Amino acid sequence: MTNQEPRVVFTPSGKRGTVPAGTSVLDAARQLGVDLDSVCGGRGICSKCQIAPSFGEFPKHGLTAAENALSEWNSVEARYHEKRGLAAGRRLGCQAKIMGDMVIDVPPESQVHRQVVRKAATARDITMNPATRLHYIVVEEPDMHDPSGDFERVSAALERDWGIAGVRIAPRLLPILQGVLRRGGWNVTLAVHDDGRGGGPRVIGVWPGLRDDPPLGLAIDLGSTTIAAHLCSLTDGGVLASSGVMNPQIRFGEDLMSRVSYAMMNPGGADEMTAAVRSALDGLATAISEEAGTEPTDILETVVVCNPVMHHLLLGIDPVELGQAPFALATSSSLTLEARDIGLNSTGVAGQVYILPCVAGHVGADAAAVALSEAPDQADSLTLVIDVGTNAEILLGDKRRVLACSSPTGPAFEGAQISSGQRAAPGAIERVRIDPVTKAPRFRIIGVDLWSDDEGFAEAALATGITGICGSGIIEAVAEMRIAGIMDATGLIGSAEQTGTPRVVPEGRTHAYVLHDASADGGPLITVTQNDVRAIQLAKSALYAGARLLMDRIGTETVDRVILAGAFGAHISPLHAMVLGMIPDAPLDRVTSAGNAAGTGARIALCNIDARRGIEETVTRIHKVETAVEPKFQEHFVAANAIPHATAPYPELRAASALPDVSFGASGGEARRRRRRAVETG
């Protein structure tokens, strides 16, 4: 690597490469296939190519971005900023030139194909008992004979009309209370928050006259890669709108430990990440309100669930202790605070925030939310719940006891670190099927309901193009390659001669399978390479090993039910998950999807204070298993590298799908015999 060829990493796509020094960010994005918008031809007029550079040490990427790694502001950027304004830390990609190693984030508004945060609200009947309710009162007017203050008369009216005694008022509301009372002719509607935790009722909103609109709450699933939010009525629990964004912290590190490392190695790094995620949450609150036709100031209460690193960074706590044993949390208890304490400045003046309790150092409030949603502690059958993501949370148990762990699967399941990978966006391949005889693929892309071999697909795909492959697509592609005999049980892709298809092409010393080739027309060549397969193997092995570790603790070889939660749970078939060996063997009809279980748990906690108390008690009974210090984790991890597994027999899978007994290594026959003996002897 020379100084004339700086390395550049684009987030959230994860695409990276080298470019000659002096290349504009926009040109570098085009060379590397990064989705960066521009409509003015790079003249600095449209502002569509705004980017956010990051500086400091990035151990995950193996580079340090110096402050002078981008060219200084030029006259075009200065003129644009003067006339229209650039947000702090933003640059115009067409003007900024790469002079040294860089990490560059492409914000959602600068992407041609907006990423799809596939964490929609799951239908669920929720018993309503919210902490925040509206109360209409008629307040006695002041007179010379009654010297009590306006708030004291409000308190008296609340007790008289609603039986609510001892109410307090948020200090932020006192400056506006008198004006609202007089505008309403002494008839006002109050939002009173009382979560039953001993603090007593508290006025957090006040409006003149009768307010008919229901109070609103926001349920947020703050993931390490995506942030999903559901705007809900606190009257009936209905979801008014769901929206999401990519977590902007991705530019500091694709996984949690990379972000902890960034905080350790860059003074002020934790503060940078805190500011980034708080800004994203505030912007998301505004966007989701706009989508629902409401105002963000109508949001009176917010519930947040997140993993421990996100938890600490959201609260402004340095996560360094979570990067080393014993992985101590600053606090594991649930928290209630004001929205503005976590940067939700656009929401209700005195809006409240509730953060679910964490289970332990690497098992956070998101796992608690999954436990609240799926209730394995109330199940008669042994239930395995896996919330699949960059950092997977795993629960195993029944009425007798529940165990939990987290497993660092990494970003491959999100489409990162994959040669043709991308985040979920229109145009990304999301479903794959391969004919076991002809080895020909068919696929579906996000935004088009047709399969690639259906009549009309080519026309339907013109709007987005076929741009790459996202997480669910690469998972299905690898599983289908195993089913079709293009790849053996070790994960090795065979040659064209061995597999009988010219779709397998040489790639250095290994091979790649061609999913889609539009290179003749200037389009992309989308392949699954040997390195892609290895990345999926590593991710799925970590997932399986975590589940297997919990099964060891329970003392079982099988589970009765498997629930796949998270975005992948809703987009991966049980068969493909089983073929890959992502999950332990189980009857396929007992493998189900829970959708965004963490988000559902957040909604339940938002709408019911009894559920909050219940999960606070439940987490004290969940036993945490720390994978980082368990000797058998590595043993399970290595065995799980095979597809589906080196030794586990997988009888339910064999009954559903006979995987071809192929081997493409030099000693393939002996390897097959060893595997057969291992299965026969258990």
C-alpha positions as CSV (number, residue, x, y, z in Angstrom):
1,M,0.0,0.0,0.0
2,T,1.4,3.4,-1.0
3,N,0.5,6.8,0.2
4,Q,-0.8,7.5,-3.3
5,E,-3.5,4.8,-2.7
6,P,-5.4,5.6,0.5
7,R,-7.8,3.0,1.8
8,V,-11.4,4.1,2.2
9,V,-14.3,2.4,4.0
10,F,-17.8,3.4,3.3
11,T,-20.6,2.8,5.9
12,P,-23.2,1.6,6.3
13,S,-22.6,-0.5,3.1
14,G,-19.3,-1.8,4.4
15,K,-17.8,-1.5,0.9
16,R,-14.1,-0.6,0.9
17,G,-11.1,-0.3,-1.4
18,T,-8.2,1.9,-2.4
19,V,-8.3,5.0,-4.6
20,P,-5.6,7.3,-5.9
21,A,-4.9,10.3,-3.5
22,G,-6.9,13.3,-4.6
23,T,-10.0,11.3,-5.7
24,S,-13.3,13.0,-4.8
25,V,-15.5,11.1,-2.4
26,L,-18.2,10.9,-5.0
27,D,-15.8,9.4,-7.6
28,A,-14.5,6.9,-5.0
29,A,-18.1,5.9,-4.2
30,R,-18.8,5.3,-7.8
31,Q,-15.7,3.2,-8.3
32,L,-16.5,1.0,-5.3
33,G,-20.2,0.7,-6.1
34,V,-21.3,2.7,-3.1
35,D,-24.9,4.2,-3.2
36,L,-24.2,7.9,-3.1
37,D,-26.6,10.3,-4.8
38,S,-25.8,13.2,-7.1
39,V,-28.0,15.0,-9.7
40,C,-25.9,18.1,-10.5
41,G,-22.9,16.3,-12.0
42,G,-20.6,17.1,-9.1
43,R,-20.9,20.9,-9.3
44,G,-21.8,21.4,-5.6
45,I,-25.3,22.6,-6.4
46,C,-27.7,19.8,-5.4
47,S,-26.2,18.8,-2.0
48,K,-27.5,15.2,-2.7
49,C,-23.9,13.8,-2.1
50,Q,-23.5,14.9,1.5
51,I,-21.3,12.6,3.5
52,A,-20.1,12.4,7.1
53,P,-16.3,11.7,7.5
54,S,-15.0,10.1,10.7
55,F,-11.5,10.6,12.1
56,G,-9.5,8.6,14.6
57,E,-8.3,5.0,15.0
58,F,-10.5,2.3,13.6
59,P,-9.0,-1.1,14.7
60,K,-11.8,-3.0,13.0
61,H,-10.9,-1.6,9.7
62,G,-7.1,-1.6,10.4
63,L,-6.7,2.1,9.7
64,T,-6.3,5.5,11.2
65,A,-8.1,8.5,9.7
66,A,-6.1,11.6,10.3
67,E,-7.7,15.1,10.3
68,N,-6.0,15.9,7.0
69,A,-7.2,12.8,5.3
70,L,-9.8,14.8,3.5
71,S,-9.0,18.0,1.6
72,E,-10.0,21.3,3.3
73,W,-13.2,23.1,2.5
74,N,-13.1,24.7,-0.9
75,S,-15.0,27.8,-2.2
76,V,-17.9,25.7,-3.6
77,E,-18.6,24.1,-0.1
78,A,-18.2,27.5,1.6
79,R,-20.7,29.1,-0.8
80,Y,-23.2,26.3,-0.4
81,H,-22.9,26.4,3.4
82,E,-23.4,30.2,3.4
83,K,-26.5,30.0,1.3
84,R,-28.2,26.8,2.4
85,G,-26.2,25.4,5.3
86,L,-24.4,22.1,5.9
87,A,-25.0,20.2,9.1
88,A,-22.0,20.0,11.5
89,G,-19.5,17.4,10.3
90,R,-21.0,17.1,6.8
91,R,-19.1,17.6,3.6
92,L,-20.1,17.6,-0.1
93,G,-18.9,14.3,-1.6
94,C,-18.3,15.9,-5.0
95,Q,-15.9,18.5,-3.5
96,A,-14.1,16.7,-0.7
97,K,-11.0,14.8,-1.9
98,I,-9.5,11.7,-0.3
99,M,-5.9,12.4,0.7
100,G,-5.4,9.6,3.2
101,D,-7.1,6.5,4.8
102,M,-10.7,7.4,5.6
103,V,-14.0,6.1,7.0
104,I,-16.9,7.8,5.4
105,D,-20.6,7.5,6.3
106,V,-23.3,7.9,3.7
107,P,-26.4,9.2,5.5
108,P,-29.8,7.9,4.5
109,E,-30.8,11.1,2.7
110,S,-27.7,10.8,0.5
111,Q,-28.5,7.3,-0.7
112,V,-30.1,6.7,-4.1
113,H,-31.8,3.5,-2.8
114,R,-32.9,4.2,0.7
115,Q,-32.2,1.3,3.0
116,V,-35.2,-0.7,4.3
117,V,-35.3,-1.2,8.0
118,R,-37.3,-4.4,8.1
119,K,-38.6,-4.3,11.6
120,A,-42.3,-3.7,11.1
121,A,-44.7,-3.8,14.1
122,T,-46.0,-7.3,14.8
123,A,-49.7,-7.6,15.4
124,R,-50.2,-8.2,19.1
125,D,-53.1,-7.8,21.5
126,I,-51.8,-5.7,24.4
127,T,-53.6,-5.2,27.7
128,M,-53.7,-1.4,28.2
129,N,-52.5,0.1,31.5
130,P,-50.3,3.0,30.4
131,A,-48.3,5.2,32.7
132,T,-49.5,8.4,30.9
133,R,-53.2,9.3,30.7
134,L,-55.2,12.4,29.8
135,H,-57.5,14.1,32.2
136,Y,-59.9,17.0,31.5
137,I,-60.5,19.3,34.5
138,V,-62.3,22.6,35.3
139,V,-60.1,24.7,37.6
140,E,-61.4,27.2,40.1
141,E,-60.5,30.7,39.1
142,P,-58.3,32.7,41.5
143,D,-59.8,35.5,43.5
144,M,-58.7,38.0,46.2
145,H,-60.1,35.7,49.0
146,D,-58.2,32.6,47.8
147,P,-54.4,33.2,47.7
148,S,-53.5,29.7,46.5
149,G,-51.5,29.4,43.3
150,D,-52.7,28.2,40.0
151,F,-51.0,24.8,40.2
152,E,-52.5,24.2,43.7
153,R,-55.9,24.8,42.2
154,V,-55.0,22.4,39.3
155,S,-54.1,19.8,42.0
156,A,-57.3,20.3,43.8
157,A,-59.3,19.8,40.6
158,L,-57.5,16.6,39.8
159,E,-58.2,15.2,43.2
160,R,-61.8,16.3,43.1
161,D,-62.6,15.0,39.6
162,W,-60.3,12.1,39.2
163,G,-59.2,11.0,42.7
164,I,-55.6,11.8,41.9
165,A,-53.9,13.2,44.9
166,G,-50.4,14.5,45.6
167,V,-49.7,15.4,42.0
168,R,-46.4,17.1,41.0
169,I,-45.7,19.1,37.9
170,A,-42.6,18.9,35.6
171,P,-40.6,22.1,36.2
172,R,-40.5,22.7,32.4
173,L,-44.3,23.2,32.4
174,L,-44.5,25.8,35.1
175,P,-43.6,28.7,32.9
176,I,-46.5,27.9,30.5
177,L,-49.1,26.8,33.0
178,Q,-50.7,30.1,33.7
179,G,-51.0,31.1,30.1
180,V,-52.6,27.8,29.1
181,L,-55.1,28.1,32.0
182,R,-56.2,31.5,30.9
183,R,-56.4,30.6,27.2
184,G,-58.6,27.6,28.1
185,G,-60.9,29.7,30.3
186,W,-59.8,27.6,33.2
187,N,-60.8,24.4,31.4
188,V,-57.6,22.3,30.6
189,T,-56.5,18.8,29.7
190,L,-53.6,17.4,31.6
191,A,-51.3,14.5,30.8
192,V,-50.5,12.8,34.0
193,H,-47.7,10.3,34.2
194,D,-47.8,7.7,37.0
195,D,-45.8,4.5,36.5
196,G,-46.6,3.2,40.0
197,R,-43.0,3.2,41.1
198,G,-43.6,5.3,44.2
199,G,-42.7,8.7,42.7
200,G,-46.4,9.6,42.5
201,P,-48.4,11.2,39.7
202,R,-46.7,14.0,37.7
203,V,-48.2,16.4,35.2
204,I,-46.1,16.2,32.0
205,G,-48.4,18.0,29.5
206,V,-51.1,20.7,29.6
207,W,-53.4,22.0,26.9
208,P,-56.2,24.6,26.9
209,G,-59.7,23.2,26.8
210,L,-60.6,19.6,25.9
211,R,-58.0,17.7,24.0
212,D,-59.5,14.9,21.8
213,D,-56.3,13.5,20.3
214,P,-55.0,10.5,22.2
215,P,-51.6,10.7,24.0
216,L,-48.8,9.2,22.0
217,G,-45.9,7.1,22.9
218,L,-42.8,5.9,21.0
219,A,-41.3,2.4,21.3
220,I,-37.7,2.3,20.1
221,D,-35.6,-0.8,19.3
222,L,-32.1,0.7,19.3
223,G,-30.0,-2.0,17.5
224,S,-26.3,-1.8,16.8
225,T,-27.1,-1.7,13.0
226,T,-30.7,-0.5,12.7
227,I,-33.0,1.7,14.8
228,A,-36.7,0.9,14.6
229,A,-39.5,2.9,16.1
230,H,-43.2,2.5,16.5
231,L,-45.5,5.5,17.2
232,C,-48.4,4.2,19.3
233,S,-51.6,5.5,20.8
234,L,-51.5,5.3,24.6
235,T,-55.2,4.9,24.6
236,D,-55.7,1.7,22.7
237,G,-52.1,0.6,21.8
238,G,-52.6,1.1,18.1
239,V,-49.6,1.6,15.9
240,L,-49.9,4.9,14.0
241,A,-46.7,4.6,12.1
242,S,-43.5,2.5,12.0
243,S,-40.1,3.8,10.7
244,G,-36.4,3.2,11.0
245,V,-33.0,4.4,10.2
246,M,-29.5,2.9,10.1
247,N,-27.6,3.4,13.3
248,P,-25.1,6.2,12.4
249,Q,-22.6,4.7,14.8
250,I,-21.8,2.2,12.1
251,R,-19.1,4.5,10.8
252,F,-17.2,4.1,14.1
253,G,-17.4,0.3,13.9
254,E,-19.7,-2.3,12.4
255,D,-20.0,-4.4,15.6
256,L,-20.1,-3.6,19.2
257,M,-16.6,-4.4,20.2
258,S,-15.3,-2.2,17.4
259,R,-17.2,0.7,18.9
260,V,-15.8,-0.1,22.3
261,S,-12.3,-0.1,20.8
262,Y,-13.0,3.2,19.1
263,A,-14.0,4.7,22.5
264,M,-10.8,3.3,24.1
265,M,-8.4,4.5,21.4
266,N,-9.9,7.9,20.6
267,P,-10.3,10.5,23.3
268,G,-13.9,11.8,23.1
269,G,-14.9,8.8,20.9
270,A,-17.7,7.8,23.3
271,D,-19.1,11.3,23.2
272,E,-19.0,11.3,19.4
273,M,-21.0,8.1,19.3
274,T,-23.5,9.3,21.9
275,A,-24.1,12.5,20.0
276,A,-24.6,10.5,16.8
277,V,-27.2,8.1,18.1
278,R,-29.1,10.8,20.0
279,S,-29.3,12.9,16.9
280,A,-30.6,9.9,15.0
281,L,-33.3,9.2,17.6
282,D,-34.4,12.8,17.6
283,G,-34.6,12.9,13.9
284,L,-36.5,9.6,13.8
285,A,-39.0,11.0,16.3
286,T,-39.6,13.9,14.0
287,A,-39.8,11.7,10.8
288,I,-42.2,9.2,12.3
289,S,-44.5,12.0,13.6
290,E,-44.5,13.5,10.1
291,E,-45.4,10.2,8.6
292,A,-48.3,9.8,11.0
293,G,-49.5,13.4,10.5
294,T,-48.8,14.3,14.1
295,E,-46.3,16.5,15.8
296,P,-43.3,15.2,17.7
297,T,-44.3,17.4,20.7
298,D,-47.3,15.0,21.0
299,I,-45.0,12.2,22.0
300,L,-45.3,12.1,25.8
301,E,-43.6,8.9,26.6
302,T,-40.8,6.8,25.0
303,V,-39.6,3.2,25.8
304,V,-36.2,2.2,24.6
305,V,-34.7,-1.3,24.4
306,C,-31.1,-1.9,23.4
307,N,-28.0,-4.0,24.0
308,P,-25.6,-3.0,26.8
309,V,-23.1,-1.1,24.6
310,M,-25.9,0.9,23.0
311,H,-27.5,1.4,26.4
312,H,-24.3,3.0,27.8
313,L,-23.6,5.1,24.7
314,L,-27.2,6.4,24.7
315,L,-26.9,7.4,28.3
316,G,-23.5,9.1,27.8
317,I,-21.6,6.4,29.7
318,D,-18.2,5.3,28.4
319,P,-18.6,1.6,27.4
320,V,-15.0,0.7,28.1
321,E,-15.9,-1.6,31.0
322,L,-18.0,-3.7,28.7
323,G,-15.0,-4.4,26.5
324,Q,-13.1,-6.4,29.2
325,A,-13.9,-9.0,31.9
326,P,-16.0,-9.0,34.0
327,F,-18.1,-6.9,31.6
328,A,-19.5,-4.7,34.3
329,L,-22.5,-2.5,33.6
330,A,-22.8,1.0,35.1
331,T,-26.3,0.0,36.0
332,S,-28.5,-3.0,35.1
333,S,-31.7,-1.6,36.5
334,S,-34.6,-0.1,34.6
335,L,-34.4,3.7,34.2
336,T,-37.0,6.5,34.1
337,L,-35.8,9.9,32.9
338,E,-36.8,12.9,30.9
339,A,-36.7,12.6,27.1
340,R,-34.4,15.6,26.9
341,D,-31.9,13.7,29.0
342,I,-31.2,11.5,26.0
343,G,-31.4,14.2,23.3
344,L,-35.1,13.7,22.4
345,N,-35.5,17.5,22.2
346,S,-38.2,17.5,19.6
347,T,-40.7,15.5,21.7
348,G,-43.1,16.6,24.4
349,V,-41.7,19.3,26.7
350,A,-41.7,17.0,29.7
351,G,-41.8,13.7,27.9
352,Q,-40.7,10.6,29.9
353,V,-38.4,7.8,28.9
354,Y,-38.4,4.3,30.3
355,I,-35.5,2.0,29.5
356,L,-36.0,-1.7,30.3
357,P,-33.5,-3.4,32.6
358,C,-30.5,-5.2,31.3
359,V,-29.9,-8.9,32.1
360,A,-26.1,-8.7,32.4
361,G,-23.0,-7.3,30.8
362,H,-23.5,-8.6,27.3
363,V,-27.3,-9.4,27.5
364,G,-29.2,-6.1,27.5
365,A,-32.6,-4.5,27.6
366,D,-33.3,-5.8,24.1
367,A,-33.1,-9.4,25.4
368,A,-35.4,-8.4,28.3
369,A,-37.8,-7.1,25.7
370,V,-37.7,-10.3,23.8
371,A,-38.3,-12.2,27.0
372,L,-41.3,-9.9,27.6
373,S,-42.7,-10.5,24.1
374,E,-42.1,-14.2,23.8
375,A,-42.3,-15.3,27.5
376,P,-40.2,-18.4,27.4
377,D,-40.5,-18.4,31.2
378,Q,-44.2,-19.2,30.8
379,A,-43.8,-22.0,28.3
380,D,-44.5,-25.7,29.0
381,S,-42.1,-26.8,26.2
382,L,-38.4,-26.1,26.1
383,T,-38.2,-23.0,23.9
384,L,-35.2,-21.5,22.1
385,V,-35.6,-17.8,21.2
386,I,-32.9,-16.3,18.9
387,D,-32.9,-12.6,18.1
388,V,-30.7,-12.6,15.0
389,G,-28.6,-9.5,14.3
390,T,-25.1,-8.2,14.4
391,N,-25.1,-9.2,18.1
392,A,-27.5,-12.1,18.7
393,E,-29.4,-12.5,21.9
394,I,-30.4,-16.1,22.8
395,L,-32.8,-17.3,25.4
396,L,-33.5,-20.9,26.3
397,G,-36.0,-22.2,28.9
398,D,-39.4,-23.0,30.1
399,K,-41.4,-22.5,33.3
400,R,-38.6,-24.1,35.3
401,R,-35.8,-21.7,34.4
402,V,-34.5,-19.5,31.6
403,L,-30.9,-19.1,30.5
404,A,-29.6,-16.3,28.3
405,C,-26.4,-15.4,26.4
406,S,-25.3,-13.1,23.6
407,S,-23.2,-14.2,20.6
408,P,-21.1,-11.9,18.4
409,T,-22.3,-12.9,15.0
410,G,-20.8,-9.8,13.3
411,P,-22.3,-7.9,10.4
412,A,-22.3,-10.6,7.7
413,F,-26.0,-11.3,8.3
414,E,-26.6,-7.6,7.5
415,G,-24.9,-7.9,4.1
416,A,-21.7,-6.3,5.3
417,Q,-18.3,-8.0,4.6
418,I,-19.9,-9.7,1.6
419,S,-18.3,-9.1,-1.8
420,S,-21.6,-8.1,-3.5
421,G,-23.3,-7.3,-0.2
422,Q,-25.3,-4.3,0.7
423,R,-27.9,-3.3,3.3
424,A,-31.5,-4.1,2.6
425,A,-32.7,-1.6,0.0
426,P,-34.8,-1.7,-3.2
427,G,-32.9,-3.7,-5.8
428,A,-31.1,-6.0,-3.3
429,I,-31.5,-9.7,-3.8
430,E,-33.4,-11.0,-0.8
431,R,-34.5,-14.5,-1.8
432,V,-32.6,-17.2,-3.7
433,R,-33.5,-20.6,-5.1
434,I,-31.0,-22.8,-7.1
435,D,-32.2,-25.7,-9.3
436,P,-30.3,-28.8,-8.0
437,V,-30.1,-30.3,-11.5
438,T,-29.3,-27.3,-13.8
439,K,-27.6,-25.3,-10.9
440,A,-29.4,-22.2,-12.4
441,P,-30.5,-19.6,-9.8
442,R,-33.7,-17.7,-9.5
443,F,-34.1,-14.8,-7.1
444,R,-36.3,-12.0,-5.8
445,I,-35.2,-8.4,-5.1
446,I,-36.6,-6.0,-2.6
447,G,-39.3,-3.9,-4.2
448,V,-40.4,-6.5,-6.7
449,D,-42.8,-9.3,-5.9
450,L,-41.9,-11.4,-9.0
451,W,-39.1,-14.0,-9.2
452,S,-36.3,-13.4,-11.7
453,D,-37.6,-16.1,-14.0
454,D,-41.2,-14.8,-14.0
455,E,-42.6,-13.0,-17.0
456,G,-42.4,-9.2,-16.4
457,F,-39.6,-9.3,-13.9
458,A,-37.1,-7.5,-16.1
459,E,-39.5,-4.6,-16.6
460,A,-40.5,-4.5,-13.0
461,A,-36.8,-4.4,-11.9
462,L,-36.0,-1.4,-14.1
463,A,-37.0,1.1,-11.5
464,T,-34.4,-0.1,-9.0
465,G,-32.0,-2.3,-10.9
466,I,-30.4,-5.4,-9.4
467,T,-27.8,-3.8,-7.1
468,G,-26.4,-6.4,-4.8
469,I,-27.4,-9.0,-2.2
470,C,-28.6,-8.3,1.3
471,G,-28.4,-10.4,4.5
472,S,-31.4,-12.7,3.9
473,G,-30.3,-13.2,0.3
474,I,-26.7,-14.3,1.1
475,I,-28.0,-16.7,3.8
476,E,-30.4,-18.3,1.4
477,A,-27.8,-18.3,-1.4
478,V,-25.3,-20.2,0.7
479,A,-27.9,-22.7,1.9
480,E,-29.1,-23.3,-1.6
481,M,-25.6,-23.8,-2.8
482,R,-25.3,-26.6,-0.2
483,I,-28.6,-28.1,-1.2
484,A,-27.7,-28.0,-4.9
485,G,-24.3,-29.6,-4.4
486,I,-22.3,-26.5,-5.5
487,M,-20.7,-26.4,-2.1
488,D,-19.7,-29.3,0.2
489,A,-20.2,-29.7,3.9
490,T,-17.0,-27.9,4.8
491,G,-18.2,-24.8,2.9
492,L,-15.8,-25.3,0.0
493,I,-17.2,-24.3,-3.5
494,G,-16.4,-26.8,-6.1
495,S,-15.0,-26.1,-9.6
496,A,-17.1,-25.9,-12.7
497,E,-16.0,-29.5,-13.6
498,Q,-16.8,-30.8,-10.1
499,T,-20.2,-29.1,-9.8
500,G,-21.2,-29.4,-13.5
501,T,-22.1,-25.8,-14.1
502,P,-20.2,-22.9,-15.8
503,R,-21.8,-20.6,-13.2
504,V,-18.9,-21.6,-11.0
505,V,-15.9,-19.4,-12.0
506,P,-12.3,-19.2,-10.8
507,E,-11.5,-16.5,-8.2
508,G,-7.9,-16.6,-7.4
509,R,-7.1,-20.0,-5.9
510,T,-10.8,-20.6,-5.0
511,H,-14.1,-20.4,-6.9
512,A,-17.2,-18.2,-6.9
513,Y,-20.8,-18.9,-7.9
514,V,-22.4,-16.4,-10.3
515,L,-25.9,-15.3,-9.2
516,H,-26.4,-12.5,-11.7
517,D,-24.2,-11.1,-14.4
518,A,-25.2,-7.9,-16.1
519,S,-21.6,-6.8,-16.8
520,A,-22.1,-7.0,-20.6
521,D,-24.6,-4.1,-20.3
522,G,-22.5,-2.2,-17.7
523,G,-24.4,-3.7,-14.8
524,P,-23.1,-5.5,-11.8
525,L,-21.6,-9.0,-11.5
526,I,-23.1,-10.5,-8.4
527,T,-21.3,-13.6,-7.1
528,V,-21.0,-15.6,-3.9
529,T,-17.3,-16.0,-3.3
530,Q,-15.4,-18.4,-1.1
531,N,-14.7,-15.5,1.3
532,D,-18.5,-14.8,1.5
533,V,-19.2,-18.4,2.4
534,R,-16.5,-18.2,5.2
535,A,-18.0,-15.0,6.6
536,I,-21.4,-16.7,6.8
537,Q,-19.9,-19.7,8.4
538,L,-18.2,-17.6,11.1
539,A,-21.5,-15.8,11.8
540,K,-23.7,-18.9,11.9
541,S,-21.1,-20.8,14.0
542,A,-21.2,-18.1,16.7
543,L,-25.0,-18.3,16.7
544,Y,-25.2,-22.0,16.9
545,A,-22.4,-22.2,19.5
546,G,-24.3,-19.8,21.8
547,A,-27.5,-21.8,21.5
548,R,-25.6,-25.1,22.1
549,L,-23.9,-23.7,25.2
550,L,-27.3,-22.9,26.7
551,M,-28.5,-26.4,25.8
552,D,-25.4,-27.9,27.6
553,R,-26.3,-25.9,30.8
554,I,-29.9,-27.2,30.6
555,G,-28.7,-30.7,29.9
556,T,-30.5,-31.4,26.7
557,E,-29.6,-32.5,23.1
558,T,-32.9,-31.2,21.6
559,V,-35.3,-28.3,22.0
560,D,-39.1,-28.4,21.5
561,R,-39.5,-25.0,19.8
562,V,-37.3,-22.5,18.0
563,I,-38.4,-18.9,17.6
564,L,-36.5,-16.7,15.2
565,A,-36.8,-13.0,16.1
566,G,-35.5,-9.9,14.5
567,A,-35.5,-8.8,10.9
568,F,-33.9,-12.1,9.7
569,G,-36.4,-14.1,11.6
570,A,-39.2,-12.8,9.4
571,H,-37.2,-13.2,6.2
572,I,-35.5,-16.5,6.4
573,S,-37.2,-19.8,5.9
574,P,-36.8,-22.4,8.7
575,L,-35.3,-24.9,6.1
576,H,-32.5,-22.5,5.1
577,A,-31.7,-21.7,8.7
578,M,-31.5,-25.4,9.4
579,V,-29.4,-26.3,6.3
580,L,-26.9,-23.7,7.3
581,G,-26.8,-24.9,10.8
582,M,-27.7,-21.5,12.3
583,I,-30.0,-23.3,14.7
584,P,-30.1,-26.7,16.4
585,D,-32.1,-29.5,14.7
586,A,-35.8,-29.3,15.4
587,P,-39.1,-30.2,13.5
588,L,-39.4,-27.6,10.8
589,D,-43.1,-26.9,11.8
590,R,-41.8,-26.0,15.3
591,V,-39.5,-23.3,13.9
592,T,-41.4,-20.0,13.7
593,S,-40.9,-16.3,13.3
594,A,-41.7,-13.7,15.9
595,G,-40.8,-10.7,13.7
596,N,-39.3,-7.8,15.7
597,A,-39.8,-9.3,19.1
598,A,-37.6,-6.7,20.8
599,G,-39.8,-4.0,19.3
600,T,-42.9,-5.8,20.4
601,G,-41.6,-6.0,23.9
602,A,-40.9,-2.3,23.9
603,R,-44.5,-1.7,22.8
604,I,-45.9,-3.9,25.6
605,A,-43.8,-2.0,28.1
606,L,-44.9,1.3,26.6
607,C,-48.6,0.4,27.0
608,N,-48.6,-1.5,30.3
609,I,-46.9,-0.6,33.5
610,D,-47.7,-4.0,35.0
611,A,-45.6,-5.5,32.2
612,R,-42.7,-3.3,33.2
613,R,-42.8,-4.5,36.8
614,G,-43.2,-8.1,35.5
615,I,-40.1,-8.0,33.3
616,E,-38.1,-6.2,36.0
617,E,-38.8,-9.2,38.2
618,T,-38.3,-11.7,35.4
619,V,-34.7,-10.6,34.6
620,T,-33.6,-11.3,38.1
621,R,-34.5,-15.0,37.5
622,I,-32.8,-15.2,34.0
623,H,-29.4,-16.8,34.4
624,K,-26.7,-15.3,32.2
625,V,-24.1,-17.5,30.5
626,E,-21.0,-15.6,29.4
627,T,-19.8,-17.1,26.1
628,A,-16.5,-15.1,26.2
629,V,-15.2,-17.2,29.2
630,E,-16.9,-20.6,28.5
631,P,-14.2,-23.1,27.3
632,K,-16.8,-25.2,25.4
633,F,-17.9,-22.2,23.3
634,Q,-14.8,-22.5,21.0
635,E,-15.4,-26.3,20.7
636,H,-19.0,-25.8,19.7
637,F,-17.9,-23.0,17.3
638,V,-15.4,-25.1,15.5
639,A,-17.8,-28.0,15.1
640,A,-20.5,-25.7,13.8
641,N,-18.2,-24.4,11.0
642,A,-19.4,-27.3,8.9
643,I,-22.7,-27.0,7.0
644,P,-24.9,-27.8,8.8
645,H,-22.6,-29.3,11.4
646,A,-19.5,-31.5,11.7
647,T,-21.0,-34.0,14.2
648,A,-24.6,-33.2,15.0
649,P,-26.8,-35.7,13.1
650,Y,-29.7,-33.3,12.3
651,P,-32.3,-36.1,11.8
652,E,-35.2,-33.6,11.4
653,L,-33.3,-31.8,8.6
654,R,-32.4,-35.1,6.9
655,A,-36.1,-36.1,6.9
656,A,-37.0,-32.8,5.2
657,S,-34.1,-32.4,2.8
658,A,-31.4,-34.8,1.7
659,L,-28.2,-32.9,1.3
660,P,-25.8,-34.2,-1.4
661,D,-22.8,-36.0,-0.1
662,V,-20.1,-34.2,-2.1
663,S,-16.6,-33.2,-1.2
664,F,-14.4,-30.9,-3.2
665,G,-11.2,-31.0,-1.1
666,A,-8.0,-32.9,-2.0
667,S,-8.9,-35.7,0.5
668,G,-12.6,-35.5,0.0
669,G,-13.3,-39.2,0.2
670,E,-11.5,-39.6,3.5
671,A,-13.3,-36.5,4.8
672,R,-16.7,-38.0,3.9
673,R,-15.8,-41.3,5.6
674,R,-14.8,-39.4,8.8
675,R,-18.0,-37.4,8.8
676,R,-20.1,-40.5,8.2
677,R,-18.4,-42.3,11.1
678,A,-18.9,-39.3,13.4
679,V,-22.6,-39.2,12.7
680,E,-23.0,-42.9,13.1
681,T,-21.3,-42.9,16.5
682,G,-23.0,-39.7,17.6
